[in-house]
Structure formats: C-alpha cells, structure tokens
Amino acid sequence: MLWTITIILFLLWVVGLVSGAALGSWIHILLVLAIIVLIFNLLQGRRAL
C-alpha cells in the first residue's frame, strides 16, 4: 500500500516537472511526501524482519 502511494506521488512530481506548470512549491512538496512515505515503508519493513 505504501509503495503504491510512494510511486503515485513520485509520478505526480515527475509529471509536474515535465509539464512546466508554475505550481510553485507544490511539486517539491509531492517529492518530500514521496520520500517520507518511502522511508516510513523501509523502516516498517526492517521491523518486520
């Protein structure tokens, strides 16, 4: 589930960068959210082992 959210946020970030739309900091907020979810997912995976 978290991997799906991470991938979706990352793809939205890439689309925002490629489209050239002037969204200000929203593009970077999506990237930060994707990285936070990814790190959270990695930490949860290590606990399960």
ZIPEDA-V324533 format. One line per field, one symbol per residue. ss: DSSP state (h for helix, s for strand, l for the rest). psi: psi as a letter, one per 20 degrees, with the letter a starting at -180 (. if undefined). A space follows every 50 residues. Layout:
ss: ???
psi: ???
This chain:
ss: lhhhhhhhhhhhhhhhhhhllllllhhhhhhhhhhhhhhhhhhhhhhhl
psi: ghhggggggghhgghhghhjqnjcihghhggggggghgggghhhhhhh.
